[in-house]
Amino acid sequence: MIAAVDMFCGIGGLTHGLILEDINVVAGFDIDEECRYAYEVNNPGAKFIGQKIEDTSPEEILKLYPKNSTKILVGCAPCQPFSSFTNSQRNKRDQWKLVEVFAELIVQVQPDVVSMENVIRLRAFQDGAIFERFVDILEPDYEVTPYEVYCPDYGIPQNRKRLVVFASKRGRVDLIEKTHSPANYETVESTIYDQPRIAAGEVDANDPLHRAQNLSPENLERIRQSKPGGTWEDWDPELILACHRRESGRRSKSVYGRMAWDKPSPTITTQAFTYGTGRFGHPELDRALSLREMALLQTFPRGYKFVNPEYQEYHFTKIGRWIGNAVPVDLGRVIARSIVKHLEK
């Protein structure tokens, strides 16, 4: 039997991908207790453990695996420390240490196979020191193989590149072959075109997750003048923000944009429901993405439950954070297939 434990599990994107490929996920660890409902209700049999990785002992993890199982340990350490935005924030400077903590826990648990998913920039962060330290900790016991995965090559409708690292006691883990090419990439159209048409500030009567944030009169006029794949340069001059009129802001053209129907979406972030934080304008309607559309572009199944029906609280910021921070479910499936193929070989 193959059994997995998911560290930094969130609402279960990676866990769900593993389960869909018949890997038994026994538990997920995360500090956000509010993720418990979505994690457990969508992944029966997987136990949510609300706990920091720093407070987790190897004994706690080992006792979760069934006897004589092939042990898999996966995780996606928070990637915000490696973004260009948060690099300048002192209060987040030390979060990169979670990568090293994860590596040390791996060595203590000694699972058969490991996978870590993160942002591409991790390999270059601090001149590569953080990533090299992660590899150095593992290499005495594991063969470590990193891959830079372009998500559209695997049917994920986002222009997203991710670092996927495998480590195995049984030799090199090969990433499975690409399943798509530019000729048949999944696109915004193939993923969300059939969603009911709602305006900014509206909620679909049959799907409370299909809700769009309201827009100010200024932003409503801006999105009306935005073209798919265009920039704020398409607007009337009086609508352009002061920051973009300055020389330092003229290069910031990846905000206040519309997506294009015939291309994959931009990388879905925690703020993808907000028009001004990226190219998250709907290709046709005058609004940003709805929470449901965010989830679909993250390849969560349409039936995935995010909110406990007992409370019915649909907060944009909270749910947006859960969805944006998740590993796309279909990337989880790619990781799972690679591991299964490796173990069979």
C-alpha positions in Angstrom: 0.0 0.0 0.0 1.1 3.5 -0.8 0.3 6.1 1.9 1.0 9.8 1.9 1.0 12.7 4.4 0.6 16.2 3.1 2.5 19.0 4.9 1.1 22.6 4.5 -2.0 21.0 3.1 -4.4 24.0 3.1 -7.8 23.1 1.7 -6.4 20.0 0.0 -5.5 20.7 -3.6 -2.4 18.5 -3.6 -4.1 15.9 -1.4 -7.1 15.7 -3.7 -4.8 15.2 -6.7 -3.1 12.3 -5.0 -6.4 10.7 -4.0 -7.7 10.9 -7.6 -4.7 8.9 -8.6 -5.4 6.3 -6.0 -2.8 7.3 -3.4 -4.1 6.9 0.1 -3.6 10.2 1.9 -3.9 9.6 5.6 -3.4 13.1 6.9 -2.7 16.7 6.1 -1.0 19.3 8.4 -1.7 23.0 8.3 -1.8 25.9 10.8 -5.0 27.4 9.3 -7.7 25.7 11.3 -10.4 27.1 9.0 -9.2 24.8 6.2 -10.3 21.8 8.2 -13.9 21.6 6.7 -12.9 21.8 3.1 -9.9 19.5 3.6 -11.8 16.7 5.3 -15.2 16.9 3.6 -13.6 16.6 0.1 -11.0 14.0 1.0 -12.7 11.3 3.1 -10.2 9.3 5.2 -7.6 12.1 5.3 -7.4 13.6 8.7 -6.7 17.4 9.1 -4.2 18.2 11.8 -4.1 21.9 12.7 -0.5 22.3 13.7 2.7 24.1 12.7 5.3 22.1 11.0 7.8 23.4 13.6 5.8 21.8 16.3 5.4 18.5 14.6 7.6 15.6 15.6 8.7 12.7 13.3 7.0 10.3 15.6 3.6 12.0 15.1 3.9 11.6 11.3 5.3 8.0 11.4 2.3 6.8 13.5 -0.1 8.0 10.8 1.2 5.6 8.1 -0.3 2.1 8.0 2.0 -0.7 8.9 4.2 -1.9 6.1 3.1 0.9 3.7 5.3 2.7 1.2 5.6 6.1 2.8 5.2 9.3 0.8 5.7 12.7 2.3 4.6 15.8 0.2 4.4 19.5 0.9 4.3 23.0 -0.5 6.1 25.3 1.9 4.5 28.8 1.8 5.9 30.5 -1.3 5.3 34.2 -0.4 8.8 34.6 1.1 10.2 34.0 -2.4 8.0 36.5 -4.3 9.5 39.8 -5.4 6.9 41.7 -3.4 7.5 40.1 0.0 11.3 40.0 -0.3 11.3 43.5 1.0 9.0 42.8 4.0 11.1 42.2 7.1 8.3 40.5 9.0 8.4 37.7 6.4 12.1 37.5 6.0 12.4 34.4 8.1 9.6 32.4 6.5 12.0 30.7 4.1 13.2 28.7 7.1 10.2 26.5 6.7 11.8 24.9 3.6 14.8 23.9 5.8 12.5 22.7 8.6 10.6 20.6 6.0 13.9 19.1 4.8 15.0 18.2 8.4 11.7 16.6 9.1 12.0 14.5 5.9 15.4 13.2 7.1 13.9 12.3 10.5 10.8 10.6 9.1 12.7 8.8 6.3 9.8 8.3 3.9 10.4 6.3 0.7 9.5 9.2 -1.6 9.2 12.9 -1.2 7.8 15.7 -3.3 8.0 19.4 -2.7 6.1 22.0 -4.9 7.0 25.6 -4.8 7.7 28.7 -7.0 10.4 28.6 -9.6 12.2 31.6 -7.9 13.1 29.4 -4.9 16.1 28.1 -6.9 17.5 31.6 -7.3 16.5 33.1 -3.9 19.5 34.3 -1.9 21.7 33.1 -4.8 20.3 29.7 -4.6 21.4 29.2 -1.0 18.0 28.1 0.3 17.4 25.5 -2.3 20.9 24.2 -2.2 20.6 23.8 1.6 17.3 21.8 1.1 19.1 19.5 -1.4 22.2 19.1 0.8 20.1 18.0 3.8 18.4 15.3 1.7 21.1 14.0 -0.6 22.9 11.7 1.8 19.7 9.6 1.9 17.9 10.5 -1.3 18.4 11.1 -5.0 16.9 14.6 -5.5 15.5 15.7 -8.9 14.0 19.1 -9.5 11.7 20.0 -12.4 10.4 23.3 -13.7 6.8 22.5 -14.7 4.9 24.7 -17.2 1.3 23.9 -16.1 -0.4 24.2 -19.6 1.8 21.3 -20.7 -0.3 19.1 -18.3 -3.7 20.4 -19.1 -3.8 23.1 -16.3 -5.3 26.3 -17.8 -2.9 28.7 -16.2 0.2 30.4 -17.5 1.9 29.1 -14.3 5.4 27.7 -13.9 6.1 25.7 -10.7 9.1 24.0 -9.2 8.4 20.3 -8.4 11.2 18.5 -6.5 11.2 14.7 -6.1 13.4 12.8 -3.7 13.5 9.1 -3.5 15.5 6.3 -1.7 15.0 4.2 -4.8 16.7 6.4 -7.4 15.7 9.1 -9.8 12.0 10.0 -10.1 11.1 11.0 -13.7 8.3 13.5 -14.3 5.7 12.0 -16.5 5.6 13.0 -20.2 3.7 16.2 -21.1 0.1 15.6 -21.9 -0.6 18.8 -23.9 1.0 21.0 -26.5 0.3 24.6 -27.5 -2.1 23.3 -30.1 -4.4 21.9 -27.5 -3.7 23.8 -24.3 -6.7 24.2 -22.0 -7.8 27.9 -22.0 -9.9 30.3 -20.1 -12.7 29.6 -22.6 -12.6 25.8 -22.2 -12.6 26.2 -18.4 -15.1 28.9 -17.5 -17.0 29.9 -20.6 -20.1 28.0 -19.6 -20.4 29.7 -16.2 -23.7 31.6 -15.7 -23.3 35.3 -16.7 -23.2 37.5 -13.6 -22.2 41.1 -13.2 -19.9 42.8 -10.7 -21.3 42.5 -7.2 -23.7 39.7 -8.2 -24.1 36.1 -7.0 -25.4 33.2 -9.0 -28.6 32.0 -7.3 -27.7 28.4 -7.9 -24.0 28.6 -6.9 -23.0 30.8 -4.0 -19.4 30.4 -4.8 -20.0 32.0 -8.2 -19.9 35.5 -6.9 -18.0 38.5 -8.3 -16.7 41.4 -6.3 -18.3 44.8 -6.8 -16.4 47.5 -8.7 -16.2 51.2 -8.0 -17.5 53.5 -10.8 -13.9 54.3 -11.8 -12.9 50.7 -12.1 -16.1 49.8 -13.9 -15.3 52.4 -16.5 -11.7 51.2 -16.7 -12.6 47.6 -17.3 -15.1 48.7 -20.0 -12.2 50.2 -21.8 -9.9 47.2 -21.2 -9.2 44.8 -24.1 -8.4 41.1 -23.7 -4.6 40.8 -23.4 -4.3 44.6 -23.3 -3.1 47.0 -20.7 -4.2 50.2 -19.0 -2.6 52.0 -22.0 -5.9 51.2 -23.7 -7.8 53.6 -21.4 -8.7 57.3 -21.8 -5.8 59.3 -20.2 -7.9 60.6 -17.3 -8.5 57.0 -16.1 -4.8 56.1 -15.8 -3.6 56.0 -12.2 -1.0 58.5 -11.1 1.4 55.7 -10.3 1.3 54.5 -13.9 1.9 58.0 -15.3 5.3 58.2 -13.5 8.3 56.7 -15.2 8.8 54.1 -12.5 5.2 52.8 -13.0 5.0 52.6 -16.8 6.5 49.1 -16.9 3.8 47.8 -14.5 1.4 46.6 -17.2 0.3 43.3 -15.7 -2.4 44.9 -13.6 -5.9 46.1 -14.5 -6.1 43.8 -17.5 -8.5 41.4 -19.1 -7.8 37.7 -19.8 -8.1 36.4 -23.3 -10.6 33.6 -24.1 -8.2 31.6 -26.3 -5.2 31.5 -23.9 -4.5 30.0 -20.4 -5.2 32.4 -17.6 -2.5 34.2 -15.7 -1.3 32.5 -12.5 -4.2 32.5 -10.1 -3.2 34.3 -7.0 -5.0 34.9 -3.7 -6.3 38.2 -5.1 -7.6 37.0 -8.4 -11.1 38.1 -7.6 -9.8 41.7 -7.6 -9.7 43.5 -10.9 -6.7 45.8 -10.0 -4.2 43.1 -8.8 -3.4 41.4 -12.0 -4.8 40.5 -15.4 -7.9 39.0 -13.8 -10.6 40.9 -15.7 -13.2 38.6 -17.3 -12.6 38.4 -21.1 -16.1 39.6 -21.9 -18.0 40.7 -18.8 -17.2 43.9 -16.9 -15.9 42.3 -13.7 -13.0 40.2 -12.3 -13.1 36.5 -11.8 -15.7 35.0 -9.5 -14.5 32.7 -6.7 -15.9 29.7 -8.6 -14.0 30.7 -11.7 -10.8 30.9 -9.7 -11.4 27.4 -8.3 -12.1 26.0 -11.8 -8.9 27.6 -13.2 -7.1 26.0 -10.2 -8.6 22.7 -11.5 -10.7 22.1 -8.4 -13.6 19.8 -9.4 -16.9 21.7 -9.7 -18.3 19.8 -6.7 -15.5 20.7 -4.4 -16.9 22.2 -1.2 -15.2 25.2 0.3 -17.7 26.5 2.9 -19.4 24.7 5.7 -23.2 24.9 4.9 -23.8 25.3 8.6 -22.3 28.8 8.5 -22.7 29.9 4.8 -19.9 32.5 5.1 -18.5 33.4 1.7 -15.7 35.9 2.4 -13.8 36.9 -0.7 -10.5 37.4 1.0 -10.6 34.2 3.0 -11.8 31.9 0.2 -9.5 33.7 -2.3 -6.6 33.0 -0.1 -7.5 29.3 0.2 -7.9 28.9 -3.6 -4.9 31.0 -4.6 -2.5 29.3 -2.1 -3.6 25.8 -3.2 -1.6 23.5 -5.4 -3.7 23.0 -8.5 -5.5 19.7 -8.2 -4.3 18.5 -11.6 -0.7 19.4 -10.8 -1.2 17.1 -7.7 -2.3 14.4 -10.2 0.9 14.9 -12.2 3.0 14.5 -9.1 1.0 11.4 -8.1 1.4 9.7 -11.5 5.1 10.4 -11.5 5.5 8.8 -8.0 3.3 5.8 -8.9 5.2 5.2 -12.1 8.5 5.5 -10.2 7.4 3.0 -7.6 6.1 0.5 -10.2 9.4 0.7 -12.1 
